[in-house]
Amino acid sequence: MLPLDTARLLIYPCRLPLLTQIYLRHPDAGEVIQAHIPDEWPQQDLREQLPHFIELLQHDPASYPWMLWIIVSKADKTVLGDIGFKGRPDKNGVVEIGYALLPPHRGQGYMKEAATALVAWAFQQPHVRKLIAECDITNTSSRKILQHLGMKETMTSGEMLHWHLLNK
């Protein structure tokens, strides 16, 4: 059932109209998810990816919900960050996860909670066999989240660590 509902969070997958509103910084975007969207969200990396996500959903509607999900605090109905996938699973059932929290909300367990819920959702989908991720070698917080999820480090490539988790 969507959105994903955890102890402290609601995690909403984004359909094309909402992605477009977020990209255009439309004032009504928050109404769709019934939450306040802080001025600093989306962060720079996501802002740069939004046109790609929009184009992908325009040409491949089946990419929903394999893109952006918005993390919302139940307590104050505020967007804390985002999580999602870099596209739908490939022909081998592999999907890549990515995530980011706004700085004031880091270190409080929100991303562990959101990532745990999203990974559980992904592995409930019949065609998902493997989850992969990458993180900067210096990003200790991200490494802790990936370890918490049970992911195994597979290799280092330059400044990036690569991870995977098989669906049981």
C-alpha positions, 0 to 999 in steps of 0.5 A: 500500500502506498505511501509506505507508512513507518513509525515516524514517516510517510514515504510517497512515490512521485508520479509525473505531475508531482515531479513536474510540480517539484521541478518547477517549484510550484507552490501546490506541490506540498498539497499532493503529499499534505506536507510542507516542502522546505526551500532547501529541498530538493537538494542540488543533486536531486534538482539536477536529476529531476529533468531526467526523471520527468523525461523517463516517466513521460516516455516510460510510465512503467518507471513509476514507482521506480524513481523518486520517493519523498520522505515526510515526517508524520509529526510535523508534516514536513519533507525531510528528504528523498529516497528512491531508485535509479530506474526500474529493475533491469532484465536481471531483476537488479535495482539501484537505491539512492537517498538524501536527507536535509542536513537538520534531519541527519543522525536521527535514524530517519534514513534507516527507517525510510531505507528499511521500508523501501527495501522491504517494499522492493523485495516484495515486488516479484521481479526484484532479485538484487538491490545495489547501491554506491556511496562515497568512500568518506560517507560514513553515515551512508555506509552505516545505513547500507550495512544496517540494510544487510548490504555487502560491500562488493568493490571499490571504484575510485572514491566509490564503494559498491554494495549489493543485497540479494532478495531471499 
